[in-house]
């Protein structure tokens, strides 16, 4: 049965604003009652949308969510699940450090949760360790309701199966900047360059060259791990997938070109010198005019992380996606960390309930009435402007970007740890000016060995 595509963006934006609260790792569970925090008008929107969903009588109405944050009262998805199916999300708490130990213990003890947050550093290793189950049997990926996110879901395919239900498209990582600072230095607004299809690596580097002056304490590109996003704009991930197997792209011309560009940023002093500031990221430098760009995930733009900047500077703070590779055939963006996916756990007690929950999450997007409510909440609580919200909507729109998923984090801890082969190879050129060719020669065999071991399990 096809699900009516009634989309409720604004209210669902509220659910993305929840604080990630670390807990004590206990198995205490409680149902979430969304009606305690929704206004009557908001609840009416939820109920109206619920009436258009397929009529399903769930035998088991409880879906158990294990995580280090809860799906809480503000979550419109929870409210819609309750209204449509009398369904309950049962929160089980764990702390972040013990999350996989807790999950394994519950699965092995025959008391598995139903769903768990997707993390790129446990994919596909979580599948290999029998932690996650495929969703092919409970979700019809060919249903029209998944048309806008099917391309992203293809990126997460492992072997012959789908494991990740992607409820909505992702904006990609962003570059935060201060419009007032750019204007004072006679620089173009990157947003205007983006609109004019002129926002590419060349324009980005030109701005850095015009701005950076370390004697005057003006630094270029800050934030954490911009290398990932830059490499992905080529359309070729460092560790990709083909025919259900992992592929090592370290020597691909596109990846080498991106690393050459990142190495040049280091050589020309255009990156922020973390080591000179005791490894503090110094986000306030954006407001002080001491940093041109800060690389971050879009969720940090929308939540408390950037609130001080938005409170102090208002609409002078803005953002753009990472610039386009000028040689790429499409505008590619990294989606590795952005998909808000709930993984189906092996041995989940209520797969039917999970299927209903996943469909609710997808349907609950982009309704005009709900959008007005949710947008105002984001403006009031998170200092987002109408212009910011409009631009995020544009970036999320299907077809704006072509998604790239990089399996770089899911190869096992020995390969992906901070000083391991993958991280050294990725970060060496930009952070330390190390030769990328030499890093590949040093680490390629170890990475190939890890990939071959994982690929054997795909069978």
Order of alpha helices (4+ residues) and beta strands (2+ residues): alpha-beta-alpha-beta-alpha-beta-alpha-beta-alpha-alpha-beta-alpha-alpha-alpha-beta-alpha-beta-beta-alpha-alpha-beta-alpha-alpha-beta-beta-beta-alpha-alpha-alpha-beta-alpha-alpha-alpha
